[in-house]
Amino acid sequence: MDIQTLTFLIVGVTFAVYIGIAVWSRAGSTNDFYVAGGGVHPVANGMATAADWMSAASFISMAGLISFMGYDGAVYLLGWTGGYVLLALCLAPYLRKFGKFTVPAFIGDRYYSNTARTVAVICAVFVCFTYVAGQMRGVGVVFSRFLEVDVTAGVIIGMAIVFFYAVLGGMKGITYTQVAQYCVLICAYLVPAIFISIMMTGHAIPQLGFGSELSDGSGTYLLDKLDGLSTELGFAEYTSGTKSTIDVFFITAALMVGTAGLPHVIVRFFTVPKVRDARKSAGWALLFIALLYTTAPAIATFARVNMIDTINGPDAQGTAYEEAPSWIGNWESTGLISWEDKNGDGKMFYSGDERNEMDIDRDIMVLANPEIADLPAWVIALVAAGGIAAALSTSAGLLLVISTSISHDLLKRNLMPRITEKQELGYARIASAVAVCIAGYLGINPPGFVAQVVAFAFGLAASSFFPAIIMGIFSKRMNKEGAIAGMLSGISFTALYIIYFKFINPAANTPDNWWFGISPEGIGTLGMLLNFGVAVAVARMTSDAPKHVQEMVASIRFPKGAGQASAH
């Protein structure tokens, strides 16, 4: 059976499972739609959280970034992993005890202000739409190659699937769908990694193969070979960093604190019955996430070595285009690989200097990895299903946050307090439908490659939500004026910095022009510091939070008891 047939079969089966779960777990109330009734088992919630967390950026783009950036790509591993630990240990139990299942609800009640709630809604929608653009881009990349449709058609198909189970099932449908999606994506990630590790190093565990000798009898370590290939071809040494220390620090910090402020991850801790279960599900999620994150550097290295060898040939002099391996032609048809015969010799050559004739999109590395290594067709099809599962799982979680923020926090709590639960559920579904359409447009016209777009979302979350949440939990005196001023200043500064360097004047996007040497991917950390500074300054110039709010803050520092999630 050929690759395309197998892909249609495997992807079709997974889609049928997702839709079946959505029908089975249809939300019948706002509690089901928002927090799955609060009765999800910690292990299942851990798997759903991992799927929600490991987006197309983690599955498709992270290993691609590491493959192209080498050591510098470690900032994504450090930031995203550390951020989840920060969220699980420092924020989740307290937010769970507070009992409000959305970030705008927490901010609105903690800062006793509908204005603060509205600002939080605007920030949540902005962050989520930035994030979901990367997911839809990932869906388009997968479909364009494996189902042989263009990126636009691929995004539309993805929109249709997400629309069905997100709008129909709400959080209840999304949760159990994400459990299935985690199983698909982790198998799709590990199976080719294990095969390639055995082929290249003789080790079945990719994490060990990554640091082992090659099995060709040369006695050369895998990373030593890649370092040698990189320097010979004009690239920086793979295991050495080229980014400045301050930029590495700021990007890592932005990803960490951005993670802790992401609303679609925070809401997962309200789908379990008790605070104790929230802690357990956080631990399970970290284990499930670690399976993929510790494998990513190995996949990046395997793919990099195999890609250079297959393009440049065994003698490193190039490969005749007519004799090119099939994977190059397959991806060339999608526009994600292109070749320009600069010297007219009819041979492809890949390097990091003026000799380079190949333009390779970094988002293809994980998806193309099984083809580059010449693995069986069913493995290639499984990876396609995994990439789609990763993108769809996070897209659904983000779209739910958007719809919840609008229907519950903006309409029910602010503009239309007298609507019934049925009407609120209807508005939530309408908001989901509109959000799916906007997300599809952003997927067709993305502002960058997948992981880069997602990094921007983390920066926006870091500069807006994280300070407001931290001070809301640990500072009894922080008042509404400080929180509102901090959020507005932080997200405005970060967004303007990113927009200027990425859209208004991209030619100026160089270290020489960055403020303090901080790239747009890391500017969220500076935005966060600005948020803290403005919030504290304004709070000192205005009156303290009311006494009953200070007492409430003191009470949530002791996360004991069930702390049932409440919609009201």
C-alpha positions as CSV (number, residue, x, y, z in Angstrom):
1,M,0.0,0.0,0.0
2,D,1.5,3.4,-0.9
3,I,2.1,6.3,1.5
4,Q,-0.9,8.4,0.4
5,T,-3.4,5.5,0.8
6,L,-2.0,4.6,4.2
7,T,-2.1,8.2,5.2
8,F,-5.8,8.5,4.2
9,L,-6.5,5.3,6.1
10,I,-4.7,6.1,9.3
11,V,-5.7,9.8,9.4
12,G,-9.3,8.8,8.5
13,V,-9.5,6.3,11.3
14,T,-8.2,8.9,13.8
15,F,-10.7,11.5,12.6
16,A,-13.5,9.0,13.0
17,V,-12.3,8.3,16.6
18,Y,-12.2,12.0,17.4
19,I,-15.7,12.6,16.0
20,G,-17.1,9.6,17.7
21,I,-15.7,10.7,21.1
22,A,-17.2,14.2,20.5
23,V,-20.6,12.7,19.9
24,W,-20.3,10.4,22.9
25,S,-19.3,13.2,25.2
26,R,-21.5,16.0,23.9
27,A,-21.7,18.8,26.4
28,G,-25.2,19.3,27.9
29,S,-24.5,22.2,30.3
30,T,-22.1,25.1,30.7
31,N,-20.3,23.1,33.4
32,D,-19.7,20.3,30.8
33,F,-18.7,22.8,28.1
34,Y,-16.3,24.8,30.3
35,V,-14.7,22.2,32.6
36,A,-16.0,18.8,31.5
37,G,-18.2,18.6,34.6
38,G,-15.0,18.6,36.9
39,G,-14.9,14.8,37.0
40,V,-12.0,13.8,34.8
41,H,-9.5,11.2,36.2
42,P,-6.0,12.6,37.0
43,V,-4.3,10.2,34.6
44,A,-6.7,11.0,31.8
45,N,-6.4,14.7,32.6
46,G,-2.6,14.4,32.5
47,M,-2.8,12.9,29.0
48,A,-5.2,15.6,27.9
49,T,-3.0,18.3,29.4
50,A,0.0,16.9,27.6
51,A,-1.8,16.9,24.3
52,D,-3.1,20.4,24.9
53,W,0.4,21.5,25.8
54,M,2.3,19.7,23.0
55,S,1.1,21.7,20.1
56,A,2.2,21.7,16.5
57,A,5.2,23.8,17.7
58,S,6.3,20.9,19.9
59,F,5.6,18.1,17.5
60,I,6.4,19.6,14.2
61,S,8.6,22.6,14.7
62,M,10.7,22.2,17.9
63,A,12.9,19.4,16.6
64,G,13.1,21.3,13.3
65,L,14.4,24.4,15.2
66,I,16.9,22.4,17.1
67,S,18.0,20.6,13.8
68,F,18.7,24.0,12.2
69,M,19.9,26.0,15.2
70,G,21.7,23.3,17.1
71,Y,22.6,24.3,20.7
72,D,20.7,27.5,20.4
73,G,17.5,25.6,19.9
74,A,17.8,24.3,23.5
75,V,16.1,27.6,24.7
76,Y,12.7,26.1,23.5
77,L,13.3,22.9,25.4
78,L,14.4,24.7,28.6
79,G,11.7,27.4,28.4
80,W,8.7,25.2,27.7
81,T,9.6,22.4,30.1
82,G,10.6,24.8,32.9
83,G,7.5,26.8,32.3
84,Y,5.2,23.8,32.8
85,V,6.9,23.0,36.1
86,L,6.5,26.6,37.2
87,L,2.8,26.5,36.4
88,A,2.2,23.1,38.0
89,L,4.0,23.9,41.3
90,C,3.5,27.6,41.8
91,L,0.2,28.6,40.2
92,A,-2.1,25.7,39.5
93,P,-3.0,24.6,43.0
94,Y,-3.8,28.2,44.1
95,L,-5.9,28.9,41.0
96,R,-7.7,25.6,41.5
97,K,-8.5,26.5,45.1
98,F,-9.8,29.9,44.0
99,G,-12.4,28.0,42.0
100,K,-12.7,30.2,38.8
101,F,-12.0,28.2,35.7
102,T,-10.8,31.0,33.4
103,V,-8.0,33.5,33.8
104,P,-10.3,36.5,33.1
105,A,-12.7,35.2,35.8
106,F,-9.8,35.0,38.3
107,I,-8.6,38.5,37.4
108,G,-12.1,40.0,37.4
109,D,-12.9,38.6,40.9
110,R,-9.5,39.0,42.4
111,Y,-9.2,42.6,41.3
112,Y,-12.9,43.3,42.0
113,S,-13.4,45.0,38.6
114,N,-15.3,44.3,35.4
115,T,-12.8,46.5,33.6
116,A,-9.9,44.2,34.7
117,R,-12.0,41.3,33.5
118,T,-12.6,42.9,30.1
119,V,-8.8,43.7,29.8
120,A,-8.1,40.1,30.6
121,V,-10.6,38.9,28.0
122,I,-8.9,41.1,25.3
123,C,-5.5,39.7,26.3
124,A,-6.7,36.1,26.3
125,V,-8.3,36.4,22.9
126,F,-5.2,38.2,21.5
127,V,-2.8,35.5,22.9
128,C,-4.9,32.6,21.8
129,F,-5.4,33.8,18.3
130,T,-1.6,34.4,18.0
131,Y,-1.0,30.8,19.3
132,V,-3.7,29.2,17.2
133,A,-2.3,30.7,14.0
134,G,0.7,28.4,14.5
135,Q,-1.4,25.3,15.0
136,M,-3.4,25.9,11.8
137,R,-0.2,26.5,9.9
138,G,0.9,23.1,11.2
139,V,-2.3,21.4,10.0
140,G,-1.8,23.0,6.5
141,V,1.9,21.8,6.3
142,V,0.9,18.2,7.1
143,F,-2.1,18.1,4.8
144,S,-0.2,19.7,1.9
145,R,2.4,16.9,1.9
146,F,0.6,13.8,2.9
147,L,-2.9,14.3,1.4
148,E,-1.5,16.1,-1.6
149,V,-3.7,19.2,-1.2
150,D,-2.5,22.8,-1.0
151,V,-2.0,24.4,2.4
152,T,-5.3,26.4,2.2
153,A,-7.3,23.2,1.6
154,G,-5.5,21.5,4.4
155,V,-6.3,24.3,6.9
156,I,-10.0,24.2,5.9
157,I,-10.2,20.5,6.5
158,G,-8.6,21.0,9.9
159,M,-11.0,23.8,10.7
160,A,-13.9,21.5,9.9
161,I,-12.7,18.7,12.3
162,V,-12.0,21.1,15.1
163,F,-15.3,22.9,14.6
164,F,-17.2,19.7,15.0
165,Y,-15.8,18.4,18.3
166,A,-14.9,21.8,19.9
167,V,-18.3,23.3,19.2
168,L,-20.3,20.1,19.9
169,G,-18.4,18.7,22.9
170,G,-16.9,21.7,24.6
171,M,-14.3,20.9,27.2
172,K,-15.9,17.5,27.9
173,G,-15.5,16.4,24.2
174,I,-12.1,18.1,23.9
175,T,-10.7,16.4,27.0
176,Y,-11.4,12.8,25.9
177,T,-10.5,13.6,22.3
178,Q,-7.2,14.9,23.6
179,V,-6.5,11.6,25.4
180,A,-6.9,9.8,22.1
181,Q,-4.8,12.5,20.4
182,Y,-2.0,12.1,22.9
183,C,-1.8,8.4,22.2
184,V,-1.6,9.0,18.5
185,L,1.0,11.8,18.7
186,I,3.4,10.2,21.1
187,C,3.4,6.9,19.1
188,A,4.0,8.9,16.0
189,Y,6.9,10.7,17.6
190,L,8.6,7.8,19.3
191,V,8.2,5.0,16.7
192,P,10.4,6.6,13.9
193,A,12.9,7.9,16.6
194,I,13.4,4.4,17.8
195,F,13.8,2.9,14.3
196,I,16.3,5.6,13.3
197,S,18.2,5.3,16.5
198,I,18.6,1.6,16.0
199,M,19.7,2.1,12.4
200,M,22.2,4.8,13.1
201,T,23.6,3.8,16.5
202,G,22.3,0.4,17.5
203,H,20.4,1.8,20.5
204,A,16.7,1.4,20.8
205,I,16.4,4.3,23.2
206,P,16.8,7.6,21.1
207,Q,18.0,9.5,24.2
208,L,20.9,7.1,24.4
209,G,21.5,6.9,20.7
210,F,21.7,10.7,20.6
211,G,25.0,10.6,22.5
212,S,26.4,7.3,21.2
213,E,28.9,6.1,18.5
214,L,27.6,5.5,15.0
215,S,27.0,1.8,14.2
216,D,29.1,2.0,11.0
217,G,32.2,0.9,12.8
218,S,34.0,4.2,12.4
219,G,34.1,4.8,16.2
220,T,32.8,8.4,15.6
221,Y,30.2,9.8,17.9
222,L,27.0,11.0,16.2
223,L,27.3,14.6,17.5
224,D,31.0,14.7,16.6
225,K,30.1,13.7,13.0
226,L,27.4,16.4,12.9
227,D,29.8,19.0,14.3
228,G,32.3,18.1,11.6
229,L,29.7,18.2,8.8
230,S,28.4,21.6,10.1
231,T,31.8,23.3,10.1
232,E,32.9,21.9,6.8
233,L,29.7,23.2,5.1
234,G,29.9,26.7,6.5
235,F,27.4,26.3,9.4
236,A,28.2,27.1,13.0
237,E,29.3,24.1,15.1
238,Y,26.1,22.2,16.0
239,T,26.9,21.8,19.7
240,S,28.0,25.4,20.2
241,G,25.8,28.4,20.7
242,T,25.8,31.6,18.6
243,K,23.1,33.6,20.5
244,S,24.1,36.1,23.1
245,T,23.7,35.1,26.7
246,I,21.2,37.8,27.4
247,D,19.0,36.8,24.4
248,V,19.1,33.1,25.5
249,F,18.1,34.1,29.0
250,F,15.2,36.4,27.9
251,I,13.8,33.9,25.4
252,T,13.9,31.1,28.0
253,A,12.3,33.3,30.6
254,A,9.6,34.5,28.2
255,L,8.7,30.9,27.3
256,M,8.7,29.8,31.0
257,V,6.5,32.6,32.4
258,G,4.4,32.6,29.2
259,T,3.7,29.0,29.8
260,A,2.6,29.8,33.4
261,G,0.2,32.4,32.0
262,L,-1.3,30.4,29.1
263,P,-5.1,30.3,29.7
264,H,-5.8,27.0,27.8
265,V,-3.3,25.1,30.0
266,I,-4.5,26.7,33.3
267,V,-8.2,25.7,32.6
268,R,-7.2,22.0,32.5
269,F,-6.6,22.0,36.3
270,F,-10.3,22.6,36.8
271,T,-11.5,19.5,35.0
272,V,-10.5,17.2,38.0
273,P,-12.6,16.8,41.1
274,K,-10.1,18.0,43.8
275,V,-7.0,20.1,44.3
276,R,-5.1,16.9,45.1
277,D,-6.2,15.6,41.8
278,A,-4.9,18.7,40.1
279,R,-1.5,18.1,41.5
280,K,-1.6,14.5,40.5
281,S,-2.6,15.3,36.9
282,A,0.2,17.9,36.7
283,G,2.7,15.2,37.6
284,W,1.3,12.8,35.1
285,A,1.3,15.5,32.4
286,L,4.9,16.3,33.1
287,L,5.8,12.6,32.6
288,F,3.8,12.4,29.4
289,I,5.4,15.6,28.1
290,A,8.9,14.4,29.0
291,L,8.5,11.4,26.6
292,L,8.4,13.8,23.7
293,Y,10.7,16.6,24.9
294,T,13.6,14.4,25.8
295,T,13.3,12.7,22.4
296,A,13.3,16.0,20.4
297,P,17.1,16.6,20.4
298,A,17.7,13.1,19.2
299,I,15.2,13.4,16.3
300,A,16.7,16.8,15.4
301,T,20.2,15.3,15.2
302,F,19.2,12.1,13.3
303,A,17.3,14.2,10.8
304,R,20.1,16.7,10.3
305,V,22.8,14.1,9.6
306,N,20.6,12.1,7.3
307,M,19.4,15.2,5.4
308,I,23.0,16.4,4.8
309,D,24.1,13.0,3.7
310,T,21.2,12.4,1.3
311,I,21.5,15.8,-0.3
312,N,25.2,16.1,-0.6
313,G,25.9,12.5,-1.3
314,P,28.5,10.1,0.2
315,D,31.4,12.1,-1.3
316,A,29.9,15.4,-0.1
317,Q,30.1,16.8,-3.6
318,G,26.4,17.0,-4.2
319,T,23.7,14.7,-5.7
320,A,22.5,14.9,-9.3
321,Y,19.0,16.3,-9.2
322,E,17.7,13.4,-11.5
323,E,19.0,11.0,-8.8
324,A,17.6,12.9,-5.9
325,P,15.8,10.7,-3.2
326,S,12.1,10.7,-3.5
327,W,11.5,12.7,-0.3
328,I,13.0,15.8,-2.0
329,G,10.5,15.7,-4.9
330,N,7.6,15.0,-2.5
331,W,8.3,18.0,-0.4
332,E,9.3,20.2,-3.4
333,S,5.8,19.9,-4.7
334,T,4.5,21.5,-1.5
335,G,6.8,24.5,-1.9
336,L,8.6,23.8,1.4
337,I,11.8,22.7,-0.4
338,S,13.3,24.4,-3.4
339,W,16.5,24.0,-5.4
340,E,18.4,26.5,-7.4
341,D,21.3,25.2,-9.6
342,K,23.7,28.1,-9.0
343,N,26.8,26.6,-10.6
344,G,25.0,24.8,-13.5
345,D,26.3,21.3,-12.6
346,G,22.9,19.7,-12.2
347,K,23.8,18.7,-8.7
348,M,22.1,19.7,-5.4
349,F,24.3,21.0,-2.7
350,Y,23.4,22.1,0.8
351,S,25.7,24.3,2.9
352,G,25.7,27.4,5.1
353,D,27.6,29.7,2.8
354,E,27.4,30.9,-0.8
355,R,27.6,27.4,-2.1
356,N,24.1,26.6,-0.8
357,E,21.5,25.7,-3.5
358,M,18.7,24.4,-1.2
359,D,16.0,26.3,0.6
360,I,14.5,24.0,3.2
361,D,11.6,25.0,5.5
362,R,12.5,24.0,9.1
363,D,8.9,23.0,9.8
364,I,9.3,19.8,7.6
365,M,12.1,18.1,9.5
366,V,10.0,15.9,11.8
367,L,7.4,15.1,9.1
368,A,10.1,14.3,6.5
369,N,12.4,12.5,9.0
370,P,10.9,9.0,8.3
371,E,11.1,9.5,4.5
372,I,14.7,10.8,4.7
373,A,15.6,7.7,6.7
374,D,13.7,5.5,4.2
375,L,11.4,4.0,6.8
376,P,8.3,1.9,5.9
377,A,5.3,3.7,4.5
378,W,3.1,3.0,7.5
379,V,5.6,4.9,9.8
380,I,5.4,7.9,7.5
381,A,1.6,7.8,7.6
382,L,1.6,7.5,11.4
383,V,3.8,10.6,11.7
384,A,1.3,12.5,9.5
385,A,-1.5,11.5,11.8
386,G,0.6,12.5,14.9
387,G,1.3,16.0,13.4
388,I,-2.4,16.5,12.8
389,A,-3.3,15.3,16.3
390,A,-0.8,17.7,17.9
391,A,-2.1,20.7,16.0
392,L,-5.8,19.9,16.4
393,S,-5.6,19.1,20.2
394,T,-4.1,22.5,21.0
395,S,-6.3,24.3,18.5
396,A,-9.4,23.0,20.3
397,G,-8.1,24.0,23.7
398,L,-7.3,27.5,22.5
399,L,-10.6,27.9,20.7
400,L,-12.4,26.9,23.9
401,V,-10.6,29.6,25.9
402,I,-11.7,32.2,23.3
403,S,-15.3,31.1,23.4
404,T,-15.4,30.8,27.2
405,S,-13.8,34.3,27.6
406,I,-16.4,35.8,25.3
407,S,-19.5,33.9,26.4
408,H,-18.9,33.6,30.2
409,D,-16.5,36.4,31.1
410,L,-17.5,39.1,28.7
411,L,-21.3,38.5,28.1
412,K,-22.5,36.6,31.2
413,R,-20.4,38.5,33.8
414,N,-20.3,41.9,32.1
415,L,-22.6,42.8,29.3
416,M,-25.6,40.4,29.6
417,P,-25.8,39.1,33.2
418,R,-29.4,37.9,32.9
419,I,-28.9,35.4,30.1
420,T,-29.9,31.8,30.9
421,E,-27.5,28.9,31.0
422,K,-28.9,27.6,27.7
423,Q,-28.3,31.0,26.1
424,E,-24.8,31.2,27.5
425,L,-24.0,27.8,26.0
426,G,-25.4,28.9,22.7
427,Y,-23.2,32.0,22.7
428,A,-20.2,29.9,23.6
429,R,-20.8,27.7,20.6
430,I,-21.3,30.7,18.3
431,A,-18.1,32.3,19.6
432,S,-16.3,28.9,18.9
433,A,-17.5,28.9,15.4
434,V,-16.4,32.5,14.7
435,A,-13.0,31.7,16.3
436,V,-12.5,28.7,14.1
437,C,-13.0,30.8,11.0
438,I,-10.6,33.5,12.2
439,A,-8.1,30.8,13.2
440,G,-8.3,29.3,9.7
441,Y,-7.6,32.6,8.1
442,L,-4.5,33.1,10.3
443,G,-3.4,29.5,9.4
444,I,-3.6,30.3,5.7
445,N,-1.8,33.6,6.2
446,P,0.6,32.9,9.1
447,P,3.0,35.6,10.4
448,G,5.9,33.2,10.6
449,F,6.9,29.5,10.9
450,V,5.1,27.5,13.5
451,A,7.4,27.6,16.6
452,Q,8.2,31.3,16.0
453,V,4.5,32.3,16.0
454,V,4.0,30.2,19.1
455,A,7.0,31.9,20.8
456,F,5.3,35.3,20.2
457,A,2.1,34.0,21.9
458,F,4.2,33.0,24.9
459,G,5.8,36.4,25.0
460,L,2.3,38.0,25.0
461,A,1.1,35.8,27.8
462,A,4.2,36.5,29.8
463,S,3.8,40.2,29.5
464,S,0.1,40.3,30.3
465,F,-1.2,37.4,32.5
466,F,1.8,36.2,34.5
467,P,2.3,39.3,36.6
468,A,-1.4,39.7,37.2
469,I,-1.7,36.1,38.3
470,I,1.4,36.1,40.5
471,M,0.5,39.3,42.3
472,G,-3.1,38.2,42.5
473,I,-2.0,35.2,44.5
474,F,0.9,36.4,46.5
475,S,0.3,40.2,47.0
476,K,-2.7,41.1,49.2
477,R,-2.2,44.8,48.6
478,M,-2.2,44.7,44.8
479,N,-5.3,46.6,43.6
480,K,-7.3,46.8,40.4
481,E,-5.6,50.0,39.2
482,G,-2.2,48.5,39.3
483,A,-3.2,45.2,37.7
484,I,-5.1,46.9,34.8
485,A,-2.2,49.4,34.1
486,G,0.4,46.6,34.3
487,M,-1.5,44.3,31.9
488,L,-2.1,47.1,29.3
489,S,1.5,48.4,29.4
490,G,3.1,44.9,29.3
491,I,1.1,43.5,26.4
492,S,1.1,46.8,24.4
493,F,4.9,47.1,24.6
494,T,5.5,43.5,23.7
495,A,3.0,43.5,20.8
496,L,4.4,46.7,19.4
497,Y,8.0,45.5,19.6
498,I,7.1,42.2,17.8
499,I,5.0,44.0,15.2
500,Y,7.7,46.5,14.4
501,F,10.5,44.0,13.9
502,K,8.4,41.3,12.2
503,F,6.0,43.3,10.0
504,I,6.7,47.0,9.8
505,N,10.5,46.9,9.4
506,P,11.7,43.3,9.1
507,A,15.0,44.4,7.6
508,A,15.9,45.9,11.0
509,N,15.4,42.6,12.8
510,T,19.0,42.1,13.7
511,P,20.9,42.0,17.0
512,D,22.4,45.4,16.3
513,N,18.9,47.0,16.3
514,W,17.3,45.1,19.1
515,W,16.8,46.8,22.5
516,F,19.6,45.5,24.8
517,G,20.2,42.7,22.3
518,I,16.9,41.1,23.0
519,S,15.1,39.4,20.0
520,P,11.3,39.6,19.4
521,E,11.0,36.0,20.7
522,G,12.4,37.1,24.1
523,I,10.9,40.6,24.4
524,G,8.0,39.2,26.5
525,T,10.4,39.0,29.5
526,L,11.1,42.7,29.3
527,G,7.3,43.3,28.8
528,M,6.7,41.2,32.0
529,L,9.2,43.3,34.0
530,L,7.5,46.4,32.7
531,N,4.1,45.0,33.8
532,F,5.4,44.3,37.3
533,G,7.0,47.8,37.5
534,V,4.0,49.7,36.3
535,A,1.6,47.6,38.4
536,V,3.6,48.2,41.6
537,A,4.1,51.9,41.0
538,V,0.4,52.5,40.2
539,A,-0.7,50.4,43.2
540,R,1.5,52.5,45.5
541,M,-0.1,55.7,44.3
542,T,-3.7,54.4,44.8
543,S,-5.5,52.8,47.6
544,D,-4.9,49.2,48.7
545,A,-7.2,46.3,47.7
546,P,-10.4,46.1,49.9
547,K,-10.1,44.1,53.1
548,H,-12.4,41.3,52.0
549,V,-10.2,40.9,48.9
550,Q,-7.1,40.7,51.0
551,E,-8.7,38.1,53.2
552,M,-9.7,36.1,50.1
553,V,-6.1,36.2,48.8
554,A,-4.8,35.0,52.2
555,S,-7.3,32.1,52.0
556,I,-6.2,30.8,48.6
557,R,-2.6,30.4,49.7
558,F,-3.6,27.3,51.5
559,P,-4.8,25.0,48.7
560,K,-6.7,22.5,50.7
561,G,-10.1,20.9,49.9
562,A,-12.0,20.5,46.8
563,G,-12.4,24.0,45.7
564,Q,-15.2,23.2,43.2
565,A,-14.9,25.1,39.9
566,S,-17.7,27.6,39.7
567,A,-19.3,29.3,36.7
568,H,-20.7,32.0,38.8
